[in-house]
Amino acid sequence: MNSQELTLWRLRVVADPDPAAITRILERFQHLNVLPRRVVAEFGTNDTLHVEVDVCGSLPEERLRLIAAKIAQATCVVNAYWHRL
């Protein structure tokens, strides 16, 4: 097996407390037919929504960057970035 296939990535998103923020984040994965391994969302102490989306598989880093950039374009999103687990 290729080590790229075993890579686990976590997308971290900070967003305004918008009820549609989670939907806007997850729709990017739906458009690419990618099923996240794990999704966690919680409100922070400073009225922000923190969302983590884990993806395991062989998505190229370029595509991951594109996903984060598209998510960051949403008006309710403050920041979105990936890191490898």
C-alpha angles and dihedrals in degrees: 000000000000116000089229088066091057097049117122116204128189122206112206117198130183113197142168114265093270117151090220096050095095091049092049091051096047096044090071089062092046091054089055093044090240119147111208116228093219137004124192126177129179140159117250126219093257098058095267130127117230117201128184122191120186120203124185122191147056103315109143117243090242090060091047090053090049091052091051092047092051092048091048089057091068110105092231094053118095098180139353128184142153131230132181118245 
